Amino acid sequence: MCGIVAYIGNKEAYPILIKGLKRLEYRGYDSAGVALLNGQMHVYKKQGKVSALEQYAADKPLAATIGMGHTRWATHGEPCDVNAHPHVSNNGNIAVIHNGIIENYGPIKEELKQRGYHFNSETDTEVLVNLIQEIQQQENLALDEAVRIALAEVIGAYAIVVMDAHNPDQLIAARKGSPLVLGIGEGEFFVGSDASPIIEYTKNVIYLDDEEIAVINRDGTYMVKTLRNVVKSHAIQTLEMNLEAIEKGDFEHYMLKEIYEQPKAIEDSFRGRMNASGGWIKMGGITEYSARIANAERFVITACGTSWHSGLLGEYIIEDLARVPVEVEYASEFRYRNPIVRESDFVIAISQSGETADTLAAIELAKERQALVYGICNVIGSSIARATHAGSYTHAGPEIGVASTKAFSTQVSILILIALQIAQSKGAIPQSKLRQILYELESVPNKIREVLKLDDQIREIAAVYKDAKNFLYLGRGYNYPVAMEGALKLKEISYIHAEGYPAAEMKHGPIALIDEEMPVVFLATNVSAYEKIVSNIQEVKARKGKVIAVVNEGDTQIKAMADHCIEVPQVDEVISPLVTIVPLQLLAYHIAIMRGCNVDQPRNLAKSVTVE
């Protein structure tokens, strides 16, 4: 992994590829490269940013109307020029870019070595491109057939684009377990690992399904077939995003832009799905399977990272409102521990990108065991959207920053609506309480706008603690998952060690860490557990810890105790995480900026984790 872009048409390919790679930088990467075909194959690749590739290629032959580019996030072999993509076959004719992992590359590599092939890199991708060469030569096959047979021999995940010096009028693209989209222009085609490098040129796209191969020709024709050589027909879809949505505008960073986009993103997530004055909620997928969901004995939520934190909140919300038992599973563990999944279970899978490999594997396991599977994701046409029985898009708009912000808020918004609709259908919630929550949910975007006005205050707090080595985040009830998410944001972008805990667990271990060097962030908006939180703060202050407290507006008791207080508008505890997470996002952002970190592209992280 991480980013793919390719072009064939009548325009110069290189500027399109470079611009596309820059649009894909948000995914996280360690090297970049391009392959251009114009009489001969030209491959340029460099460790580092796309800008380093540009500088390296500036004085090289760049004229071509067919080419492909890649940003790599290291899996096999360290980040370096040699391991960067594209990779070229031993005969120099075939070039490949690849997202994913070829699991059985080892034995294939040894077999190819015995046949006289040599390898320059440590990558599985170089093995794949030479396998394609071997099959093409031995069987005297067209490129697309050689690719199809080669892919039938490999085990693992891939999104690939293949180019042959002997056929400058054709690109081959294929996918399994890693996303790939074909953009259809006027007399030209584009390929991308997502739509961001395509949207500037066309809104007409086809999303390839697993084990499908696209044969893309310069004459404007294309064909999609399966690994079993069955021709498939795909409806052309229209991209809904626009170019402005994937640009920073007046903001210094995508992350900050996306924090500020949360009020609108939340509004978009529940637009048309609820009405406070009418007292109704209507989530299409929930309505479609209402009888089966009503009879479900257990809900299982599976996700990774930030989405897991929103899922943990989903457990609290669904159990509280709908009175159904819920379990929350890390998708990466769920797929390997032989979990008990029954036909009577309702499984909710959450992923911003809709392409998270571990979550997709969890979905397939749940489907194999006949459970009903519901997806919550942000990207229309994504693999999870297609793999689940039903689902909801969050409508957050493109999230470019690697560290999720508005994805979390909109996922939680969707989970609240799901809980409310199920609660209403089961008669588990009084209509008066339902309307109250809906009215408060409608008010949340404006309350978040009020929190965003505290940005300068939060920046001042960040300046005090930017050099801290550790942070502790504590919360009770609904604020416990928020504490975990706040700690994750700080870890991801500032590289400060941080942990989120239930506040009541502090004295069962973490209290040993507290001294005058330890900042402790308390989420103290819970009216139901207010006195308990006050006691926890007193325990920290008694050990000279530094307290940053997020409290409801007008709080005086905690304000008198804390070193720093951030006052936020009070809302119903069920929906309070939508408000309390925002200051934590801003705190992490400002600390990271003051430490000189790249907040949009944190080290070692990728936006869409399409490998295990």
Disulfide bonds with the S-S distance in Angstrom:
none
